[in-house]
Amino acid sequence: MTYSRIIGTGSYLPSNLVTNAELATRVDTSDEWIRARTGICQRYMAAPEQTSSALAFESAQRAIASAGITPDDIGLIIVATSTPDFIFPSTACLLQGKLGIKRCPAFDVQAVCSGFIYALDIADKFIRSGSCKYALVVGAEVFSRLLDWSDRGTCVLFGDGSGAVVLGASETPGVHASVLHADGSQAGILSTPGQICGGEILGDPFVRMDGQAVFKFAVRVLDEVAREALDLCGMQPSDVDWLIPHQANVRILEATAKKLGIDTARVVVTVDQHANTSAASIPLALDVAVRDGRIKPGQKILLEGVGGGFTWGAALVEM
């Protein structure tokens, strides 16, 4: 039987680091206010010429090098993003061109902050079916371009960045289980309700959020979906070496870990340094923990995300 395993990770952050103190010079906020409510200390912002595909290219190169393969070995490219370069072609196709890869399937997944989990699940199924041997899965966002800088309830929360993994075919399980869900009836509590028609923006092109409703919904479904993924594997939260939730807010991370009975010392936290990078946050955090030596071969990692849609999902992987 063929399984898939994560054999390489990579990440990239733009060079423009923006601290809370600097943000407070532009927005009616303060370092103390942001830290107390979110745990965020800083975030990175893309330069005007940097697009999601440009960030994705950097993290993809690092993941491919980490996997010890060449771009030509890649048989599938999926980019999870809510901030594509263009309406079309897809950011995945643009990334494919930057990497010099031809012919393999390439497409985007739009599930907002759950996008990486969705993309990972799809890539796992491609490999299990024998459709490809190596898959590149990327989360890349320039969320700073969706922010209303007069709305301190949202603009302080987000940053830009990219994270990537390479999945490879294996005779032993790596992705043990993954679970995906969505509930479109909850679309109103987190959305960017704008569109382009006739060359003009219709509606509102900025992120809008009911913070309290999102918090309650996120903590509930992250607990439920984590247990669902573990149940599929016959495992308990105590079997998890590391929990990597979507990095939205440190209070959500702590509440999720508490409900699962997982010690916060076993939670990978990067939201304080990166803010919320949407679909990029999980692979970014994974790469940070792999490269600093916290995550070791053979360990079991629970990945989970929740985002606008509403979408949510979890994957239990063994490194």
VENCOR-V412232 format. One record per residue. N is the residue number from 1. RES is the residue in three letters. SS is DSSP state (H for helix, E for strand, L for the rest). Layout:
N|RES|SS / N|RES|SS
//
This chain:
1|MET|L / 2|THR|L / 3|TYR|E / 4|SER|E / 5|ARG|E / 6|ILE|E / 7|ILE|E / 8|GLY|E / 9|THR|E / 10|GLY|E / 11|SER|E / 12|TYR|E / 13|LEU|L / 14|PRO|L / 15|SER|L / 16|ASN|E / 17|LEU|E / 18|VAL|E / 19|THR|E / 20|ASN|H / 21|ALA|H / 22|GLU|H / 23|LEU|H / 24|ALA|L / 25|THR|L / 26|ARG|L / 27|VAL|L / 28|ASP|L / 29|THR|L / 30|SER|L / 31|ASP|H / 32|GLU|H / 33|TRP|H / 34|ILE|H / 35|ARG|H / 36|ALA|H / 37|ARG|H / 38|THR|H / 39|GLY|L / 40|ILE|L / 41|CYS|L / 42|GLN|E / 43|ARG|E / 44|TYR|E / 45|MET|E / 46|ALA|L / 47|ALA|L / 48|PRO|L / 49|GLU|L / 50|GLN|L / 51|THR|L / 52|SER|H / 53|SER|H / 54|ALA|H / 55|LEU|H / 56|ALA|H / 57|PHE|H / 58|GLU|H / 59|SER|H / 60|ALA|H / 61|GLN|H / 62|ARG|H / 63|ALA|H / 64|ILE|H / 65|ALA|H / 66|SER|H / 67|ALA|H / 68|GLY|L / 69|ILE|L / 70|THR|L / 71|PRO|H / 72|ASP|H / 73|ASP|H / 74|ILE|L / 75|GLY|L / 76|LEU|E / 77|ILE|E / 78|ILE|E / 79|VAL|E / 80|ALA|E / 81|THR|L / 82|SER|L / 83|THR|L / 84|PRO|L / 85|ASP|L / 86|PHE|L / 87|ILE|L / 88|PHE|L / 89|PRO|L / 90|SER|L / 91|THR|H / 92|ALA|H / 93|CYS|H / 94|LEU|H / 95|LEU|H / 96|GLN|H / 97|GLY|H / 98|LYS|H / 99|LEU|H / 100|GLY|L / 101|ILE|L / 102|LYS|L / 103|ARG|L / 104|CYS|L / 105|PRO|E / 106|ALA|E / 107|PHE|E / 108|ASP|E / 109|VAL|E / 110|GLN|L / 111|ALA|L / 112|VAL|H / 113|CYS|H / 114|SER|H / 115|GLY|H / 116|PHE|H / 117|ILE|H / 118|TYR|H / 119|ALA|H / 120|LEU|H / 121|ASP|H / 122|ILE|H / 123|ALA|H / 124|ASP|H / 125|LYS|H / 126|PHE|H / 127|ILE|H / 128|ARG|H / 129|SER|H / 130|GLY|L / 131|SER|L / 132|CYS|L / 133|LYS|L / 134|TYR|E / 135|ALA|E / 136|LEU|E / 137|VAL|E / 138|VAL|E / 139|GLY|E / 140|ALA|E / 141|GLU|E / 142|VAL|E / 143|PHE|H / 144|SER|H / 145|ARG|H / 146|LEU|H / 147|LEU|L / 148|ASP|L / 149|TRP|L / 150|SER|L / 151|ASP|L / 152|ARG|H / 153|GLY|H / 154|THR|H / 155|CYS|H / 156|VAL|L / 157|LEU|L / 158|PHE|E / 159|GLY|L / 160|ASP|E / 161|GLY|E / 162|SER|E / 163|GLY|E / 164|ALA|E / 165|VAL|E / 166|VAL|E / 167|LEU|E / 168|GLY|E / 169|ALA|E / 170|SER|E / 171|GLU|L / 172|THR|L / 173|PRO|L / 174|GLY|L / 175|VAL|E / 176|HIS|E / 177|ALA|E / 178|SER|E / 179|VAL|E / 180|LEU|E / 181|HIS|E / 182|ALA|E / 183|ASP|L / 184|GLY|H / 185|SER|H / 186|GLN|H / 187|ALA|H / 188|GLY|H / 189|ILE|H / 190|LEU|E / 191|SER|E / 192|THR|L / 193|PRO|L / 194|GLY|E / 195|GLN|E / 196|ILE|E / 197|CYS|E / 198|GLY|L / 199|GLY|L / 200|GLU|E / 201|ILE|E / 202|LEU|E / 203|GLY|E / 204|ASP|L / 205|PRO|L / 206|PHE|L / 207|VAL|L / 208|ARG|E / 209|MET|E / 210|ASP|L / 211|GLY|H / 212|GLN|H / 213|ALA|H / 214|VAL|H / 215|PHE|H / 216|LYS|H / 217|PHE|H / 218|ALA|H / 219|VAL|H / 220|ARG|H / 221|VAL|H / 222|LEU|H / 223|ASP|H / 224|GLU|H / 225|VAL|H / 226|ALA|H / 227|ARG|H / 228|GLU|H / 229|ALA|H / 230|LEU|H / 231|ASP|H / 232|LEU|H / 233|CYS|H / 234|GLY|L / 235|MET|L / 236|GLN|L / 237|PRO|H / 238|SER|H / 239|ASP|H / 240|VAL|L / 241|ASP|L / 242|TRP|E / 243|LEU|E / 244|ILE|E / 245|PRO|E / 246|HIS|L / 247|GLN|L / 248|ALA|L / 249|ASN|L / 250|VAL|H / 251|ARG|H / 252|ILE|H / 253|LEU|H / 254|GLU|H / 255|ALA|H / 256|THR|H / 257|ALA|H / 258|LYS|H / 259|LYS|H / 260|LEU|H / 261|GLY|L / 262|ILE|L / 263|ASP|L / 264|THR|H / 265|ALA|H / 266|ARG|H / 267|VAL|E / 268|VAL|L / 269|VAL|L / 270|THR|L / 271|VAL|H / 272|ASP|H / 273|GLN|H / 274|HIS|H / 275|ALA|L / 276|ASN|E / 277|THR|L / 278|SER|H / 279|ALA|H / 280|ALA|H / 281|SER|H / 282|ILE|H / 283|PRO|H / 284|LEU|H / 285|ALA|H / 286|LEU|H / 287|ASP|H / 288|VAL|H / 289|ALA|H / 290|VAL|H / 291|ARG|H / 292|ASP|L / 293|GLY|L / 294|ARG|L / 295|ILE|L / 296|LYS|L / 297|PRO|L / 298|GLY|L / 299|GLN|L / 300|LYS|E / 301|ILE|E / 302|LEU|E / 303|LEU|E / 304|GLU|E / 305|GLY|E / 306|VAL|E / 307|GLY|E / 308|GLY|L / 309|GLY|L / 310|PHE|L / 311|THR|E / 312|TRP|E / 313|GLY|E / 314|ALA|E / 315|ALA|E / 316|LEU|E / 317|VAL|E / 318|GLU|E / 319|MET|L
//
